[in-house]
Amino acid sequence: MILDRYLLREVATPFVAISFALTTLYVTFSLTRYLTDATEGMLAANAVFTLTMLRAVIALEMLLPVALYIGLMVALGRFYSDWEVTAMKASGISERRIIVPILGLTVLVGIAIAALSLWARPWAYYELYEFQANARAFNDLGQLEAGRFHYDDKRGRVVFMEERDGPSIATCGAGRDSKACG
């Protein structure tokens, strides 16, 4: 029992640390991408955090197995390099006894990854696509007429386009020159 807790702690510590590091790297990468869009006016500033966290949930399905693999390699490598496995075998503990608690941890992580794959990731993709579709619905400036204020009731935003290079949708319509409208 003491050996099981020791083995689990020695494997779980690098797994958690590497999971945190990989997730932090991924969130930072996504955050820089979305912050660039926000500074260019393509994305609302309050949407950056939401989109970044949704992307992180999606990425966990790939990050956790990699973190588990690296954590296992670090922990088992340390066990062998510090001669702990040799000491355990000399004490009459078989390799099977050493592997069973580690396999228990990997099964739990596997179940968590399956739950992420089956429920969390599809939910996050749905929310992400819905969020992006709502953001694009108002940010499609090609639909706005130049020289007028446009108010979005849903978000409480006002947009004013001073001038445009091409014709707007409002000037294109029935009876208009089809070449000028696109």
Buried (B, 14 or more C-beta within 10 A) or exposed (E): EEEBEEBBEBBBEBBEBBBEEBBEEBBEEBBEBBBEBBEEEEBBEEBBEBBBBBBBBBBBBBBBBEBBEBBBEBBBEEBEEEEBBEEBEEEEEEEEBBEEBBEEBBEEBBEBBEEBEEEBBEBBBEBBEEBBEEBEEBBEEEEBEBEEEBEEEEEEEEBEBEEBEEBBEEEBEEEEEEEEEE
